[in-house]
Amino acid sequence: QVQLVESGGGLVQAGGSLRLSCAASGVSFSNYALGWFRQAPGKERAFIAAISAIGSYSDYGDSVKGRFTISRDGAKNTVDLHMNNLKAEDTAVYYCAAVRTTRSTMVPINSFEFRYWGQGTQVTVSS
């Protein structure tokens, strides 16, 4: 049973920073691409960032490029999302996701490409 659990969400002022973390149980992340998505009220789930299984390749949504960084720790079996210069429009529920990939360099960016999902963690940015 694969489970993903996000942590680190909360309330922060605009311009501040947060680090989200996602821990896996029931599976080793070593052959999995990992990603972060978010969903704001009344909006569709949106791609934020993803990282390949080997960790050398990553991609970001246009709205967070230059502000957010995704990283992974194979030893801890975690994936983090470092969020800087947060804006009110970053307010959303953030989800981590994982999928076993056939190539270690793959960076999926569509939600339908991911198989496993966490329950989400709320991030609220006050302006």
C-alpha positions in Angstrom: 0.0 0.0 0.0 1.6 3.2 -1.2 0.9 6.2 0.9 2.1 9.8 0.4 1.8 12.3 3.3 2.4 16.0 2.8 3.5 18.3 5.6 4.7 21.9 6.1 1.7 23.8 5.0 0.4 26.8 6.9 -0.3 30.5 6.9 2.4 32.9 5.7 2.6 36.5 4.7 3.2 37.5 1.2 6.9 37.6 0.4 7.6 34.8 2.9 8.8 31.3 2.4 7.6 27.8 3.2 8.9 24.3 2.7 6.6 21.5 1.9 7.6 17.9 2.4 6.1 14.6 1.2 7.1 11.3 2.7 6.3 8.0 1.2 5.6 4.7 2.8 5.1 1.3 1.1 7.4 2.1 -1.7 10.9 3.3 -2.4 10.9 6.5 -4.4 14.1 5.5 -6.2 12.4 4.6 -9.5 9.7 7.2 -9.3 9.2 10.6 -10.8 7.7 12.9 -8.2 5.6 16.0 -8.5 3.7 18.8 -6.8 0.3 20.1 -7.9 -2.0 22.6 -6.3 -5.7 23.3 -6.4 -7.2 26.6 -5.4 -11.0 26.9 -4.7 -13.0 26.9 -7.9 -10.0 26.1 -10.0 -8.6 23.0 -11.6 -5.6 21.2 -10.2 -2.5 22.8 -11.6 1.1 21.6 -12.2 3.7 23.2 -10.0 6.9 21.1 -10.2 8.2 17.7 -11.0 11.5 15.9 -10.7 12.9 12.8 -12.4 13.7 9.6 -10.7 17.4 10.3 -10.9 16.8 13.8 -9.7 18.8 15.5 -12.4 15.9 16.8 -14.4 13.0 19.0 -13.2 10.3 21.2 -14.6 8.2 24.0 -13.2 4.9 25.6 -13.9 5.2 29.1 -15.4 3.7 30.8 -12.4 6.3 29.5 -10.0 9.5 29.5 -12.0 12.3 31.3 -10.2 10.4 31.1 -6.9 9.9 27.4 -6.1 12.4 24.6 -6.1 11.7 20.9 -6.0 14.2 18.5 -4.5 14.3 14.9 -3.4 16.1 12.9 -0.8 16.6 9.2 -1.7 17.8 8.2 1.7 14.8 9.8 3.4 12.3 8.8 0.7 11.0 12.3 0.5 10.4 15.1 -1.9 10.4 18.7 -0.9 9.0 21.9 -2.4 10.8 25.0 -1.4 8.6 28.1 -1.9 10.0 31.6 -1.8 8.5 35.0 -2.4 5.1 33.7 -1.9 2.1 35.5 -3.3 -1.6 35.6 -2.4 -2.3 33.7 -5.6 -0.2 30.8 -4.3 -2.9 30.0 -1.8 -4.2 26.5 -2.5 -4.1 22.9 -1.3 -0.8 21.4 -2.4 -0.6 17.8 -3.4 2.4 15.6 -3.9 2.3 12.8 -6.5 4.4 9.9 -7.6 4.6 7.6 -10.6 7.0 4.8 -11.5 8.7 5.7 -14.8 10.2 3.6 -17.5 13.1 6.0 -18.0 14.9 7.6 -15.0 15.0 10.9 -16.9 11.3 11.4 -17.4 9.6 14.4 -15.9 5.9 14.0 -16.2 3.9 17.3 -15.8 0.3 16.2 -16.3 -1.8 15.1 -13.4 -3.1 12.1 -15.3 0.5 10.8 -15.6 0.8 10.3 -11.9 -0.5 7.3 -10.1 -0.2 8.0 -6.4 -1.4 11.1 -4.6 -1.2 12.5 -1.1 -4.1 14.0 0.7 -2.9 17.5 0.4 -1.7 20.3 2.7 -3.2 23.8 2.8 -1.0 26.8 2.0 -2.5 30.2 2.7 -0.6 33.4 1.8 -2.0 36.6 3.3 -1.5 39.8 1.4 
